[in-house]
Amino acid sequence: MMHLRSSRFVGTVAAGMALTWASCGGAKEQVRQPNILLITVDTLRADHLEPYGYGRPTSPALAKFAEQSMVFEDAQSSAPWTLPSFASLMTGLPSAAHGCKTFYSSLAPSYTTLAEELLAGGYDTAAVVSHVFLGRPYGLHQGFVHFDDELVLEMTRSDEVISSPSVTAKGLAFLQAKADAAMDEERPWFLWLHYFDPHAVYQAHASQTPTFGDQRDLDLYDGEIAFTDSHIGRLLDGLDDLGLGEETVVVFTADHGEEFGDHGGRDHGHTLYQELLHQPLILRVPGVPAGRYSSMVRSIDVPATLLDLAMLPPAAESFGKSLRPVLHGGVELDLPPALAELDRNEYRNQIGIITNETKFLIDRRTNTPSLFYRDRDRLEKHNRAKGSPQDVAALRIELRDLFDDAIKVAATHTDRVDQELGAADLQDLNKTGYSGDE
């Protein structure tokens, strides 16, 4: 498909969500594809951000950004740790379909990523990543013309590395280059920036920590969020100062959350409870008014949405649905349940589905179900499975069918090869908070 482009993003999105034609001196020209900036933050609980009602000043920059954007209040991740979550974000597939489930996994080349779809659709593609699971061995670099994993090489001691300033600096350098070349290059661009700093080990920052204290991990965590937010704010200000904001779709999200004793545990990657799966999702689209959407959406819907906004067809295998119809409000999407999985080893092996009304989990070691009614138990403290046998039976079938559909996709990809990790690799992962999978 050939896309005719003007020199700027001149259209607005009408109530029917169809991109319009703009008139310029009597002639009509097609609106160009927007640039896309994807900002992700590691280990970031949605309920510790001001746009999601948090009472501490962790995120003034994101609060300002949210005032210009659509805030999705109930976005659900596909997994409670980085690799499978981002594999889903890049493919629109749940873990059972893309197969990135353990430290040894790698996304097979036969899968088509969001970056590959955008590259084929005329985009220049770039990424700056700062997590070991986003490095080249794990396969998520597919489709990026420019893939900067320099910061990944420093992650062997996360307690000594502060990377947010570098991520923003690299992002601003890319944006400056694009602004300088705007008159000579008609191609739109896709830039993914991943921030790592809220991840354990939580560090003190002189500019933020005094506001929150340093006696508890939770306080240090909030200070880390505020530190990262300040550098995201620099990035967003730079985008606008360079004149690129009005032609760029900006999406902000995270891979998963973090537990601070909510269900008796710490860190992440060990359960499928809300504190780990509820992720922020904020989308700013030029010409679209700000708003909030309260119904459940899924991380796998993000790539479908971005392809739709880029005027490109949906990915053939994706389980995701475009969220574009809700951007002007008044539209309620009928999405399938969110499929969540944890399959790192025999001790961390759970699966579940999430709807607006219910969350249903199964511990696959024991086949034990958990059922939460989300409208009256948002924090998932009261398991109602024993008293709701009919709901449990129906949800088991729904979960099985959705999982079977995912397995069918995985079966068509025969080029998956597990990585070989030695003792030193596992030790490095242990230092960054990933233990128990040796």
C-alpha positions in Angstrom: 0.0 0.0 0.0 1.3 3.5 -0.9 0.8 6.2 1.7 0.8 9.8 0.4 2.1 12.1 3.1 2.0 15.8 3.7 4.7 17.6 5.7 2.8 17.5 9.0 0.0 15.7 10.8 -2.8 18.0 9.6 -5.9 15.9 10.3 -8.2 15.4 13.2 -10.0 12.2 14.1 -13.7 12.5 13.5 -16.4 10.9 15.6 -16.4 7.9 13.3 -12.6 7.6 13.9 -11.9 7.8 10.1 -8.9 9.9 9.2 -10.1 12.9 7.1 -8.8 14.6 4.1 -7.3 18.1 4.5 -7.8 20.9 2.0 -4.8 23.1 1.2 -5.3 25.8 -1.5 -8.1 23.9 -3.1 -6.1 20.7 -3.4 -6.7 17.7 -1.2 -3.9 15.7 0.4 -4.0 12.6 2.6 -3.0 13.1 6.2 0.5 11.6 6.8 1.1 8.8 9.2 1.9 10.1 12.6 5.2 9.5 14.4 4.9 7.2 17.3 6.8 7.5 20.6 6.4 4.5 23.0 7.6 5.2 26.5 7.8 2.2 28.9 8.9 2.0 32.5 9.9 -1.1 34.3 8.2 -2.4 37.4 5.8 0.5 37.7 2.5 0.1 39.6 -0.3 2.1 38.1 -1.7 2.9 41.6 1.5 4.7 42.5 1.0 7.3 39.9 -0.9 10.6 40.3 -3.1 10.0 37.2 -4.4 6.9 38.9 -5.3 8.6 42.1 -2.1 8.2 44.1 -1.8 10.7 46.9 1.9 11.2 46.8 3.7 13.5 44.2 5.4 10.7 42.4 4.5 11.8 38.9 3.9 15.4 38.1 5.1 15.2 34.5 2.9 12.2 33.8 0.0 14.0 35.5 0.5 16.9 33.1 0.7 14.4 30.2 -2.4 12.6 31.3 -4.4 15.9 31.2 -3.8 15.9 27.4 -4.4 12.2 26.9 -6.8 9.3 27.1 -6.1 7.5 30.4 -7.0 3.8 30.4 -7.8 3.1 34.1 -7.9 -0.7 33.9 -5.1 -2.0 31.7 -4.0 -5.5 32.3 -0.5 -7.0 31.5 -0.2 -10.5 30.2 2.5 -11.4 32.7 4.1 -10.2 36.0 7.6 -10.0 34.7 9.5 -8.3 31.9 10.3 -10.7 29.1 6.8 -12.2 28.5 5.1 -8.9 29.1 7.1 -7.0 26.5 6.9 -10.0 24.1 3.2 -9.5 24.3 3.4 -5.8 23.9 5.5 -6.2 20.7 3.4 -9.1 19.2 -0.1 -8.7 20.4 0.0 -12.3 21.7 -0.3 -13.8 25.1 2.6 -15.8 26.6 1.3 -19.2 25.6 1.3 -18.0 21.9 4.7 -16.3 21.8 6.5 -18.7 24.1 8.6 -16.3 26.1 8.0 -17.8 29.5 11.4 -18.4 31.2 14.8 -16.9 31.5 15.9 -19.2 28.8 13.3 -18.1 26.3 13.8 -15.9 23.2 11.2 -14.6 20.7 11.5 -16.7 17.6 12.4 -14.9 14.3 9.2 -16.2 12.7 7.0 -13.9 14.9 6.2 -10.5 13.5 6.7 -7.6 15.9 5.1 -4.2 16.0 8.4 -2.7 14.9 8.5 -5.1 11.9 4.9 -4.1 10.9 5.7 -0.4 11.2 9.0 -0.8 9.2 7.1 -2.6 6.4 4.5 0.2 6.5 7.1 2.9 5.8 8.4 3.8 9.3 11.9 4.4 10.5 12.2 2.4 13.7 14.4 2.9 16.7 14.7 1.7 20.3 16.7 2.6 23.4 16.5 -0.3 26.0 17.9 -0.6 29.5 17.0 -4.1 30.7 18.8 -7.4 30.2 15.5 -9.1 29.0 15.3 -6.5 26.2 18.8 -7.2 24.8 19.3 -8.8 21.5 19.6 -12.4 22.7 15.9 -12.2 23.8 14.7 -11.4 20.3 12.7 -8.2 20.9 15.0 -6.2 18.7 13.3 -7.6 15.6 12.2 -4.8 13.2 14.3 -2.0 14.7 16.6 -0.3 12.2 18.3 1.5 15.1 18.6 -0.6 18.3 20.6 0.9 21.1 21.2 -1.6 23.8 24.3 0.1 25.2 22.7 0.5 28.6 21.8 -3.2 28.8 25.6 -4.0 28.9 25.7 -2.2 32.2 22.9 -4.1 33.9 25.0 -6.7 35.7 24.9 -4.5 38.8 21.5 -2.7 38.8 22.2 -1.4 42.3 25.0 0.7 40.9 23.4 1.9 37.7 21.1 4.9 37.2 19.9 4.9 33.6 17.0 7.3 33.3 19.2 10.4 32.4 20.9 8.4 29.7 17.6 7.0 28.2 16.2 10.5 28.0 19.5 11.9 26.5 19.5 9.2 23.8 15.8 9.8 23.1 16.3 13.6 22.8 19.3 13.0 20.5 17.1 10.9 18.2 14.3 13.5 18.3 16.7 16.3 17.5 18.0 14.4 14.5 14.5 13.9 13.3 13.6 17.6 13.8 16.8 18.6 11.9 15.9 16.3 9.0 12.2 17.1 8.8 12.5 19.0 5.6 14.4 16.3 3.9 12.8 13.1 5.2 9.1 12.3 4.7 9.2 9.0 6.6 7.4 8.9 9.9 9.3 7.3 12.8 8.7 4.9 15.7 10.8 5.3 18.8 10.6 3.0 21.9 12.3 4.2 25.1 12.5 1.9 28.1 13.3 3.3 31.6 14.5 0.9 34.2 15.1 2.8 37.4 12.0 1.9 39.6 13.2 -1.7 39.4 14.9 -3.0 42.6 17.4 -2.3 44.0 15.7 0.9 45.0 18.1 3.8 45.1 18.0 7.2 46.8 18.0 10.3 44.7 18.9 13.6 46.3 16.3 15.5 44.3 13.4 13.2 45.2 14.1 10.9 48.1 13.7 13.5 50.9 10.0 14.0 49.8 9.2 10.4 50.4 11.8 9.2 52.9 14.3 6.3 52.8 13.3 4.1 55.8 11.0 1.8 53.8 11.4 0.1 50.4 8.1 1.5 49.4 9.3 5.1 50.1 12.5 4.5 48.1 10.3 3.0 45.3 8.2 6.1 45.2 11.3 8.3 45.0 12.6 6.2 42.1 9.3 6.7 40.3 9.5 10.5 40.9 13.1 10.5 39.6 12.1 8.6 36.5 9.1 10.9 36.0 11.4 13.9 36.0 13.4 12.5 33.1 10.3 11.5 31.2 9.1 15.1 31.7 12.4 16.3 30.1 11.7 14.0 27.1 8.1 15.2 26.6 9.1 18.8 26.9 11.8 18.2 24.4 9.4 16.6 22.0 7.2 19.7 22.1 10.0 22.2 22.0 11.3 20.6 18.8 7.8 21.0 17.2 7.2 17.3 17.0 4.4 17.0 19.6 1.6 17.9 17.2 2.5 15.1 14.8 3.4 12.4 17.2 1.3 9.7 18.9 2.7 9.2 22.4 1.9 6.1 24.4 3.0 5.5 28.0 2.9 2.1 29.8 4.8 -0.3 31.9 5.5 -4.0 31.8 4.2 -4.9 35.3 3.9 -3.7 38.9 5.6 -4.5 42.2 4.4 -6.1 45.4 5.0 -4.6 48.8 3.3 -7.3 51.0 -0.1 -6.9 49.3 -0.5 -10.7 49.3 2.4 -11.6 51.6 5.2 -11.3 49.0 7.7 -8.9 47.7 9.1 -7.8 44.3 7.4 -9.4 41.2 7.3 -12.4 38.9 5.6 -14.7 41.5 1.8 -14.2 41.3 -0.9 -12.9 39.0 -2.5 -10.5 41.5 -3.6 -7.0 40.7 -0.5 -5.3 42.2 1.6 -7.0 39.5 -0.8 -7.0 36.5 -2.4 -3.6 36.6 -0.4 -1.4 34.4 -0.6 2.3 33.5 -1.7 3.0 29.9 -1.9 6.6 28.7 -2.3 7.6 25.1 -2.0 11.0 23.5 -3.1 11.4 20.0 -3.0 14.8 18.1 -6.4 16.3 17.6 -8.1 13.9 20.1 -9.4 15.3 23.4 -8.4 14.1 26.8 -10.5 11.6 28.6 -10.6 8.5 30.8 -11.8 5.0 29.9 -12.7 2.8 32.9 -13.4 -0.6 31.3 -10.7 -3.4 31.1 -8.3 -3.3 28.3 -5.2 -5.4 27.6 -1.5 -4.8 26.9 -2.0 -6.9 23.7 -4.3 -4.2 22.4 -1.5 -1.6 22.3 0.1 -2.8 19.0 -3.2 -3.1 17.3 -4.1 0.4 18.4 -0.8 1.8 17.1 -1.1 0.1 13.8 -4.6 1.4 13.4 -3.5 5.0 14.2 -0.6 4.5 11.7 -3.2 3.6 9.0 -1.8 0.1 8.7 -3.7 -3.2 8.7 -3.7 -5.3 11.9 -1.1 -8.0 12.4 -2.3 -11.4 11.1 -1.7 -13.3 14.3 -2.5 -10.7 16.9 -5.1 -11.4 19.6 -5.3 -7.7 20.3 -8.0 -5.2 19.3 -7.6 -1.6 18.4 -8.6 0.8 21.2 -9.0 3.7 18.7 -12.9 3.7 18.7 -12.9 4.8 22.4 -10.7 7.9 21.9 -13.6 10.3 21.5 -15.6 8.7 24.3 -19.1 7.2 24.3 -17.9 3.9 22.9 -17.7 0.7 25.0 -15.5 -2.0 23.6 -16.5 -5.7 23.9 -13.1 -7.2 24.4 -12.2 -10.8 25.1 -10.9 -11.5 28.5 -7.2 -10.8 29.3 -5.2 -13.9 29.5 -2.4 -13.8 32.1 0.3 -16.4 32.6 3.2 -17.2 34.9 5.1 -20.3 33.8 8.7 -19.7 34.9 9.1 -23.0 36.7 7.1 -25.7 38.5 6.7 -23.5 41.6 5.7 -20.4 39.7 3.0 -21.8 37.4 -0.3 -20.0 37.3 -2.8 -19.0 34.6 -5.9 -16.7 34.7 -8.4 -14.6 32.8 -9.6 -11.1 33.7 -12.9 -9.4 32.6 -14.6 -6.3 33.8 -16.5 -8.3 36.4 -14.3 -11.2 37.4 -10.7 -12.4 37.8 -10.2 -16.2 37.7 -6.9 -17.9 38.5 -5.7 -21.4 38.6 -2.6 -22.7 40.3 -1.5 -25.3 37.8 0.6 -27.3 40.4 -2.5 -28.1 42.4 -5.4 -27.2 40.0 -6.7 -24.9 42.7 -8.9 -22.0 41.5 -9.3 -18.5 42.8 -12.2 -16.3 41.9 -12.5 -12.6 42.7 -15.5 -10.3 41.8 -13.7 -7.2 40.8 -16.5 -4.7 41.3 -16.5 -5.3 45.0 -13.0 -6.7 45.6 -10.6 -4.7 43.5 -7.6 -5.6 45.7 -8.4 -9.3 45.3 -8.5 -10.2 49.0 -11.5 -12.5 49.1 -11.4 -15.8 47.1 -15.0 -16.7 46.3 -14.2 -19.9 44.3 -15.7 -22.3 46.9 -19.0 -20.5 47.1 -19.4 -20.1 43.3 -19.1 -23.5 41.7 -21.2 -22.6 38.6 -19.0 -19.5 37.9 -15.9 -21.5 38.4 -17.0 -24.2 36.0 -17.9 -21.6 33.3 -14.7 -19.7 33.7 -12.6 -22.9 33.5 -14.1 -23.5 30.1 -13.5 -20.0 29.0 -9.9 -20.0 30.2 -9.2 -23.4 28.5 -10.6 -22.2 25.2 -8.6 -19.0 25.2 -5.4 -20.9 26.2 -6.0 -23.5 23.5 -6.2 -20.8 20.9 -2.9 -19.4 22.0 -1.3 -22.8 22.0 -2.4 -23.3 18.4 -0.5 -20.2 17.4 2.6 -21.3 19.2 2.5 -24.7 17.4 3.0 -22.9 14.0 6.3 -21.4 15.1 8.8 -24.2 15.0 12.0 -22.1 15.0 12.0 -21.3 18.7 15.4 -22.0 20.3 16.0 -21.6 24.0 19.1 -19.7 25.2 22.0 -21.3 27.0 22.6 -19.5 30.3 25.6 -20.3 32.4 26.1 -19.8 36.1 27.5 -16.3 35.6 24.4 -15.3 33.6 22.1 -16.6 36.4 24.1 -14.8 39.0 23.8 -11.5 37.1 20.0 -12.0 36.9 19.9 -12.8 40.6 21.7 -9.5 41.3 18.9 -7.6 39.5 16.2 -9.3 41.6 15.5 -12.4 39.5 16.1 -15.4 41.7 14.7 -18.9 42.1 15.0 -20.1 38.5 18.4 -21.7 38.6 
